[in-house]
Amino acid sequence: MAQGAALKKGSLAVFPEVKRGLQRRMRTVVGHIQAIERMIEEERYCVEILKQIAAVQAQLSNIAHELTKSHMKGCLTGAIHAGHGEEAIEELAEILKYLR
């Protein structure tokens, strides 16, 4: 978006409790990924590793959905009020193609 810092600031600036929650959840994901790395190093059973990978993917998906919701409440709403809604919606639609 070329409209400036107001649209790039990020919804996490206005939702500090969401930011803290996402940070906590990301630390959990990092811990799980490190555990997966150890499982691979230890040559653990493939199905066990795959289950852990699936769990991390689900966690990341949940984090992405929470971030998307926060973005819509903050950035997207702000962009619409500022007259930049169409561009903000296009930006969101583009990234939603990659989320599951």
C-alpha positions in Angstrom: 0.0 0.0 0.0 1.4 3.3 -1.0 -0.9 5.4 1.3 1.7 5.6 4.1 2.4 4.6 7.6 -1.2 4.7 8.8 -2.0 1.7 6.7 1.2 -0.1 7.3 1.3 0.5 11.1 -0.3 -2.8 11.8 -3.3 -3.9 13.8 -1.1 -5.3 16.5 -0.3 -1.8 17.6 -3.9 -1.2 18.6 -4.4 -4.7 20.0 -1.5 -5.3 22.5 -3.3 -8.2 24.1 -3.5 -10.0 20.8 0.2 -9.2 20.1 1.2 -10.8 23.5 -1.0 -13.8 22.8 0.5 -14.3 19.3 4.0 -14.0 20.7 3.3 -16.6 23.4 1.8 -18.9 20.8 4.8 -18.5 18.4 7.2 -19.3 21.2 5.2 -22.6 21.7 5.5 -23.3 18.0 9.2 -22.7 18.0 9.5 -25.1 20.9 7.6 -27.7 19.0 9.7 -27.2 15.9 12.8 -27.7 18.0 11.3 -30.9 19.4 10.6 -32.1 15.8 14.2 -31.4 14.9 15.4 -33.5 17.9 13.0 -36.3 16.8 14.5 -36.3 13.3 18.0 -36.3 14.8 17.0 -39.2 17.1 15.6 -41.0 14.0 12.2 -41.4 15.7 9.3 -43.2 14.0 8.2 -41.2 10.9 4.5 -41.2 11.9 5.3 -39.6 15.3 7.2 -36.9 13.5 4.4 -36.4 11.0 1.9 -36.0 13.8 4.0 -33.3 15.4 4.4 -31.5 12.1 0.6 -31.6 11.6 0.2 -30.1 15.1 2.6 -27.3 14.3 0.8 -26.6 11.0 -2.5 -26.4 12.9 -1.0 -24.0 15.4 0.4 -21.8 12.7 -3.0 -21.8 10.9 -4.7 -20.7 14.1 -2.2 -18.0 14.6 -2.7 -16.8 11.0 -6.5 -16.7 11.5 -6.2 -14.7 14.7 -3.8 -12.3 13.0 -6.2 -12.0 10.1 -9.1 -11.2 12.4 -7.0 -8.5 14.2 -6.0 -7.1 10.8 -9.6 -6.8 9.7 -10.6 -5.2 13.0 -7.7 -2.7 12.9 -6.1 -2.1 9.6 -8.9 -2.9 7.3 -11.5 -1.0 9.2 -9.1 2.0 9.4 -8.4 1.9 5.7 -12.1 1.8 4.9 -12.7 4.8 7.1 -9.8 6.6 5.5 -11.1 6.0 2.0 -8.6 3.3 1.1 -10.8 0.3 1.6 -10.7 -1.1 -1.9 -6.9 -1.3 -1.9 -6.8 -2.8 1.6 -9.4 -5.4 0.7 -7.4 -6.4 -2.4 -4.3 -6.7 -0.3 -6.1 -8.9 2.2 -7.7 -11.0 -0.6 -4.2 -11.6 -2.1 -2.8 -13.0 1.2 -5.9 -15.1 2.0 -5.1 -17.2 -1.1 -2.1 -18.6 0.8 -3.7 -19.2 4.1 -5.5 -22.4 5.0 
